[in-house]
Amino acid sequence: MKLSILDSEKQHLAELLEAIQRCVYFLDASSRKLTWPLTADRLEMQKKDVVLFEAMAAINERFAKLQDTLGAAMRHACILAGEPTDSFLKVLSFYEKTGVLESVESWQLCRTARNLAAHDYDIDYAEIADHFNSLKTLTPLLYLSAVRFLNYCLEQLGIVPKQADFTTEFMLIVKTKQADESGMTQ
């Protein structure tokens, strides 16, 4: 049976939703390998610790992958919802209005941090520690945006992740972050 173009597009979004859950799962797993906050002294003392720096590299890559995948899925969902997608700023504004994103500015902050990591080959351990501590601080923004986006796709488009392999873990991670965030604001 051949899928219609619309069904094919919905299936693609379902695959992106599954990928978002997987990105959250693996970013969380990499983050758990480190003792936070990172310090310049620790990084300098352990500058040849392959396990430490591989975990840090994984966090960089997975943070970027999560934001890239979430961005692609948001644009795709806008197309399915008939919303304007001629600029990504319009996509972000739409999701800010729907409550998926905390703000366009918070998304851009995550993007800036992600881009700095991709293009910066710093050897100043204080700056490296600051960068990773910033990613750790920003990660809940992406997690919470991800869960709100998945809820939007379910409620507005009737689309869920293609497979539920990561759904249980994804929800547990997000609930933990939501509890951490609400505990910090009280």
ChimeraX attribute file (.defattr): number of C-alpha atoms within 10 A of each C-alpha:
attribute: neighborCount
match mode: 1-to-1
recipient: residues
	/A:1	3
	/A:2	6
	/A:3	9
	/A:4	9
	/A:5	9
	/A:6	10
	/A:7	11
	/A:8	12
	/A:9	16
	/A:10	20
	/A:11	17
	/A:12	17
	/A:13	24
	/A:14	22
	/A:15	17
	/A:16	23
	/A:17	28
	/A:18	21
	/A:19	21
	/A:20	27
	/A:21	28
	/A:22	19
	/A:23	24
	/A:24	28
	/A:25	23
	/A:26	17
	/A:27	23
	/A:28	20
	/A:29	15
	/A:30	18
	/A:31	19
	/A:32	11
	/A:33	13
	/A:34	15
	/A:35	9
	/A:36	12
	/A:37	12
	/A:38	18
	/A:39	18
	/A:40	15
	/A:41	12
	/A:42	12
	/A:43	18
	/A:44	14
	/A:45	11
	/A:46	13
	/A:47	12
	/A:48	10
	/A:49	11
	/A:50	10
	/A:51	12
	/A:52	16
	/A:53	15
	/A:54	12
	/A:55	18
	/A:56	19
	/A:57	15
	/A:58	17
	/A:59	24
	/A:60	21
	/A:61	16
	/A:62	22
	/A:63	25
	/A:64	21
	/A:65	18
	/A:66	24
	/A:67	23
	/A:68	15
	/A:69	18
	/A:70	24
	/A:71	19
	/A:72	15
	/A:73	24
	/A:74	27
	/A:75	23
	/A:76	20
	/A:77	26
	/A:78	20
	/A:79	15
	/A:80	15
	/A:81	12
	/A:82	9
	/A:83	14
	/A:84	13
	/A:85	17
	/A:86	10
	/A:87	9
	/A:88	14
	/A:89	12
	/A:90	16
	/A:91	21
	/A:92	23
	/A:93	16
	/A:94	19
	/A:95	22
	/A:96	17
	/A:97	12
	/A:98	13
	/A:99	14
	/A:100	21
	/A:101	22
	/A:102	17
	/A:103	17
	/A:104	17
	/A:105	13
	/A:106	14
	/A:107	19
	/A:108	13
	/A:109	13
	/A:110	21
	/A:111	16
	/A:112	12
	/A:113	18
	/A:114	22
	/A:115	13
	/A:116	12
	/A:117	19
	/A:118	12
	/A:119	8
	/A:120	9
	/A:121	9
	/A:122	10
	/A:123	9
	/A:124	11
	/A:125	18
	/A:126	16
	/A:127	13
	/A:128	20
	/A:129	20
	/A:130	15
	/A:131	18
	/A:132	22
	/A:133	16
	/A:134	15
	/A:135	19
	/A:136	18
	/A:137	12
	/A:138	17
	/A:139	22
	/A:140	19
	/A:141	19
	/A:142	21
	/A:143	28
	/A:144	20
	/A:145	23
	/A:146	27
	/A:147	20
	/A:148	18
	/A:149	23
	/A:150	24
	/A:151	16
	/A:152	20
	/A:153	23
	/A:154	13
	/A:155	11
	/A:156	11
	/A:157	14
	/A:158	11
	/A:159	19
	/A:160	22
	/A:161	22
	/A:162	16
	/A:163	12
	/A:164	13
	/A:165	12
	/A:166	17
	/A:167	17
	/A:168	11
	/A:169	15
	/A:170	24
	/A:171	16
	/A:172	12
	/A:173	20
	/A:174	21
	/A:175	15
	/A:176	13
	/A:177	17
	/A:178	16
	/A:179	11
	/A:180	12
	/A:181	14
	/A:182	10
	/A:183	9
	/A:184	8
	/A:185	6
	/A:186	5
